[in-house]
Amino acid sequence: MVNWTTSKLIGLKGKRKITVLTAYDYPAAKLIDEAGIPVILVGDSLGMTVLGYDSTVPVTMEQMLHHVKAVTRAVKQSLVIADMPFGSYQNPSMALANATRFMKEAGAHAVKLEGGKTQVEIIRCLRDNGIPVCGHIGLTPQHVHALGGYRVQGRGSEAAEKLKKDARALQDAGVFAMVLEVIPKDLAAEITEEISVPTIGIGAGPDCDGQVLVLNDLLGQNSELHPKFVKAYADIETTMREAFSQFRKEVEGGDFPETKHSYD
């Protein structure tokens, strides 16, 4: 049984910042869990970080289930949230069927879906059937084509007011938390102050109730993209490249394996 629950996260609002990381496989999830990170998000960002797509749109339910299962096998205390992929929650009955699969088949503890007021009916359906939901507003990557690219959302009074209304609608529908992605920091602070559930920021400034980063960005494994809001805490990409090159040189030069790596 996990130590972290949705009610515990709600109880942290205004008291302690919440840390969230993405994970897509057993080894990473095990280390994140052991580091005491309260929440692991199995994000559909895996489409870009693991599967090589140019957006999250192509990611399927089967692909998400595969990775959620790997993550939940590793977890002993973190709360695992599964991203509902594009096209998997177009109506309440479809959303309930797919979210139920995440809970029953993959062992997720909650699901996350993108969108504001338009998702209220779906969120209420899931909540009423015992499935905790995390919301997601601002830059919603599944809608990147409709948004015209990966751009800051909520600039200007009209756009800001729309996001505030979306946040209040998600709260009233029963989400236990919501992601605020790539919006002005002052707007994120206002939303965080106005609503009663935790906000998890990514590119939304320091005043959110918590922060989430994509694992590969945190580890410095994404040299092709450099979003302003990302901080790399390591340079794993360089370490891996050097290790691969050294392995090739030692094999070609006959230096590996040595006697100690062989059996009599």
C-alpha positions as CSV (number, residue, x, y, z in Angstrom):
1,M,0.0,0.0,0.0
2,V,1.5,3.4,-1.0
3,N,2.2,6.0,1.7
4,W,1.1,8.9,-0.4
5,T,-2.6,9.4,-1.1
6,T,-4.6,12.1,-2.8
7,S,-6.0,13.3,0.6
8,K,-2.4,13.7,1.9
9,L,-1.5,15.8,-1.1
10,I,-4.5,18.1,-0.6
11,G,-3.5,18.4,3.0
12,L,-0.1,19.8,2.0
13,K,-1.5,22.8,0.3
14,G,-0.1,26.0,1.9
15,K,2.1,23.9,4.2
16,R,4.8,22.2,2.1
17,K,5.7,22.1,-1.6
18,I,4.9,18.9,-3.5
19,T,7.5,17.3,-5.8
20,V,6.5,15.4,-8.9
21,L,8.6,13.6,-11.4
22,T,7.7,11.6,-14.6
23,A,8.9,8.0,-15.0
24,Y,8.4,5.5,-17.7
25,D,10.1,2.3,-16.5
26,Y,10.9,0.1,-13.5
27,P,14.5,1.2,-12.8
28,A,13.8,5.0,-12.8
29,A,10.5,4.6,-10.8
30,K,12.4,2.5,-8.2
31,L,15.0,5.3,-7.6
32,I,12.4,8.1,-7.6
33,D,10.3,6.2,-5.1
34,E,13.4,5.5,-2.9
35,A,14.3,9.2,-3.1
36,G,11.0,10.0,-1.4
37,I,9.3,11.8,-4.3
38,P,5.6,11.9,-3.3
39,V,4.2,11.7,-6.9
40,I,5.2,9.9,-10.0
41,L,3.5,10.9,-13.2
42,V,3.6,8.3,-16.1
43,G,3.2,11.1,-18.6
44,D,2.3,10.7,-22.2
45,S,5.5,12.7,-22.7
46,L,6.9,9.2,-23.1
47,G,5.8,9.6,-26.7
48,M,8.6,12.2,-27.2
49,T,11.2,11.1,-24.6
50,V,11.0,7.3,-25.1
51,L,9.2,6.5,-28.3
52,G,10.6,9.1,-30.6
53,Y,7.4,10.8,-31.7
54,D,7.3,14.6,-32.4
55,S,4.4,15.1,-30.0
56,T,2.3,13.3,-27.5
57,V,-0.7,12.9,-29.9
58,P,0.3,9.4,-31.3
59,V,0.6,7.8,-27.9
60,T,-1.9,4.9,-27.4
61,M,-3.7,3.4,-24.5
62,E,-1.7,0.1,-24.9
63,Q,1.6,2.0,-24.9
64,M,0.6,3.9,-21.7
65,L,-0.6,0.7,-20.0
66,H,2.7,-1.0,-20.8
67,H,4.7,1.8,-19.1
68,V,2.3,2.4,-16.1
69,K,2.6,-1.3,-15.3
70,A,6.4,-1.1,-15.3
71,V,6.3,1.9,-13.0
72,T,3.8,0.5,-10.5
73,R,5.8,-2.7,-10.1
74,A,8.6,-0.6,-8.6
75,V,6.7,1.7,-6.3
76,K,6.3,1.2,-2.6
77,Q,5.3,4.7,-1.4
78,S,4.8,7.2,-4.3
79,L,1.4,8.0,-5.7
80,V,1.3,7.0,-9.4
81,I,-0.7,9.1,-11.8
82,A,-1.3,7.8,-15.3
83,D,-1.8,10.2,-18.2
84,M,-4.9,9.6,-20.3
85,P,-3.6,9.7,-23.8
86,F,-5.1,11.8,-26.7
87,G,-8.4,10.3,-27.9
88,S,-9.0,8.1,-24.8
89,Y,-11.5,10.3,-23.0
90,Q,-13.7,11.8,-25.7
91,N,-16.9,11.1,-23.7
92,P,-17.6,9.9,-20.1
93,S,-18.2,6.3,-21.0
94,M,-14.9,6.1,-23.0
95,A,-13.0,7.9,-20.2
96,L,-14.4,5.6,-17.5
97,A,-13.6,2.5,-19.5
98,N,-10.0,3.6,-20.1
99,A,-9.4,5.0,-16.7
100,T,-10.6,1.8,-15.1
101,R,-8.0,-0.1,-17.2
102,F,-5.3,2.1,-15.7
103,M,-6.5,1.3,-12.2
104,K,-7.3,-2.4,-12.6
105,E,-4.8,-3.6,-15.1
106,A,-1.8,-1.3,-14.5
107,G,-2.2,-0.5,-10.8
108,A,-2.3,3.3,-11.1
109,H,-3.6,5.3,-8.2
110,A,-5.1,8.2,-10.2
111,V,-5.3,9.5,-13.8
112,K,-4.6,12.9,-15.4
113,L,-6.4,14.5,-18.3
114,E,-6.0,17.8,-20.1
115,G,-8.6,20.6,-20.5
116,G,-10.7,23.0,-18.6
117,K,-14.5,23.5,-18.4
118,T,-15.1,21.1,-21.3
119,Q,-13.9,18.2,-19.2
120,V,-16.2,18.8,-16.1
121,E,-18.7,16.1,-17.1
122,I,-15.9,13.5,-17.6
123,I,-14.2,14.4,-14.4
124,R,-17.4,14.0,-12.4
125,C,-18.1,10.7,-14.0
126,L,-14.6,9.4,-13.0
127,R,-14.8,10.8,-9.5
128,D,-18.3,9.3,-9.0
129,N,-16.9,5.9,-9.9
130,G,-14.0,6.1,-7.5
131,I,-11.2,7.2,-9.8
132,P,-9.2,10.2,-8.6
133,V,-8.5,12.8,-11.3
134,C,-5.7,15.3,-11.7
135,G,-6.5,18.2,-14.0
136,H,-4.2,20.0,-16.5
137,I,-4.7,23.5,-17.9
138,G,-2.5,26.1,-19.6
139,L,-0.3,24.6,-22.3
140,T,-2.0,21.3,-23.0
141,P,0.4,19.3,-25.2
142,Q,-2.3,17.0,-26.6
143,H,-3.8,20.1,-28.2
144,V,-0.6,21.5,-29.6
145,H,-1.9,21.7,-33.1
146,A,-5.0,23.6,-32.0
147,L,-2.9,25.9,-29.9
148,G,-0.6,26.7,-32.8
149,G,2.5,25.3,-31.1
150,Y,4.2,25.2,-27.7
151,R,3.5,28.7,-26.5
152,V,2.9,30.5,-23.3
153,Q,-0.9,30.5,-22.4
154,G,-2.9,32.9,-20.4
155,R,-1.3,36.2,-21.5
156,G,-3.7,39.1,-21.7
157,S,-6.7,39.7,-19.4
158,E,-9.2,37.6,-21.5
159,A,-7.0,34.6,-21.7
160,A,-6.1,34.9,-18.0
161,E,-9.7,35.0,-17.0
162,K,-10.5,32.0,-19.1
163,L,-7.8,30.0,-17.3
164,K,-9.1,31.1,-13.9
165,K,-12.6,29.9,-14.8
166,D,-11.1,26.6,-16.0
167,A,-9.3,26.2,-12.7
168,R,-12.4,26.9,-10.7
169,A,-14.5,24.5,-12.9
170,L,-11.9,21.7,-12.4
171,Q,-11.9,22.3,-8.6
172,D,-15.7,22.2,-8.4
173,A,-15.8,19.0,-10.6
174,G,-13.7,17.2,-7.9
175,V,-10.0,17.1,-9.1
176,F,-7.5,16.5,-6.3
177,A,-4.8,18.6,-8.0
178,M,-4.1,20.3,-11.3
179,V,-1.1,20.9,-13.4
180,L,-0.5,24.5,-14.6
181,E,1.8,24.4,-17.6
182,V,3.6,27.3,-19.2
183,I,1.6,30.2,-18.0
184,P,2.7,33.6,-16.5
185,K,3.9,33.3,-12.9
186,D,1.6,36.0,-11.6
187,L,-1.4,34.2,-13.1
188,A,-0.3,30.9,-11.6
189,A,0.1,32.6,-8.2
190,E,-3.5,34.0,-8.4
191,I,-5.0,30.6,-9.4
192,T,-3.0,28.9,-6.6
193,E,-4.4,31.4,-4.1
194,E,-8.0,31.1,-5.3
195,I,-8.5,27.4,-5.4
196,S,-8.5,24.8,-2.6
197,V,-6.6,22.0,-4.3
198,P,-2.9,21.9,-5.0
199,T,-1.5,23.4,-8.2
200,I,1.5,21.6,-9.8
201,G,3.6,24.0,-11.9
202,I,5.7,23.3,-14.9
203,G,6.8,26.6,-16.4
204,A,4.4,28.4,-14.1
205,G,6.7,30.1,-11.6
206,P,7.6,29.5,-8.0
207,D,4.2,30.1,-6.3
208,C,2.5,26.9,-7.3
209,D,1.9,24.3,-4.6
210,G,4.3,21.9,-6.3
211,Q,6.6,21.4,-9.3
212,V,6.9,18.7,-11.9
213,L,9.7,18.0,-14.4
214,V,10.1,15.5,-17.1
215,L,12.7,13.0,-15.9
216,N,14.8,13.2,-19.1
217,D,14.9,17.0,-18.8
218,L,16.0,16.8,-15.2
219,L,18.8,14.3,-16.0
220,G,20.1,16.3,-19.0
221,Q,19.0,13.7,-21.5
222,N,17.2,16.0,-23.9
223,S,19.9,18.1,-25.6
224,E,17.6,18.9,-28.6
225,L,15.1,20.9,-26.6
226,H,15.8,23.6,-24.0
227,P,12.6,25.0,-22.6
228,K,13.1,28.0,-20.4
229,F,11.4,26.3,-17.4
230,V,13.7,23.3,-17.4
231,K,16.7,22.9,-15.0
232,A,19.0,20.0,-15.6
233,Y,20.3,18.5,-12.3
234,A,22.7,16.1,-14.1
235,D,24.4,15.6,-17.5
236,I,23.5,11.9,-18.1
237,E,23.5,12.3,-21.9
238,T,27.3,13.1,-21.9
239,T,28.0,10.4,-19.4
240,M,26.2,7.8,-21.5
241,R,27.8,8.9,-24.7
242,E,31.3,8.7,-23.2
243,A,30.5,5.2,-21.7
244,F,29.2,3.9,-25.1
245,S,32.3,5.2,-26.9
246,Q,34.7,3.8,-24.3
247,F,33.0,0.4,-24.5
248,R,33.4,0.3,-28.3
249,K,37.1,1.3,-28.1
250,E,37.8,-1.5,-25.5
251,V,36.0,-4.2,-27.5
252,E,37.7,-3.2,-30.7
253,G,41.1,-3.0,-29.0
254,G,40.7,-6.3,-27.2
255,D,40.8,-4.7,-23.7
256,F,37.3,-6.0,-22.8
257,P,36.6,-8.6,-21.5
258,E,39.6,-9.1,-19.2
259,T,40.3,-12.4,-17.3
260,K,38.3,-11.1,-14.3
261,H,35.2,-10.8,-16.6
262,S,35.5,-14.4,-17.8
263,Y,34.7,-17.9,-16.3
264,D,37.1,-20.8,-15.9
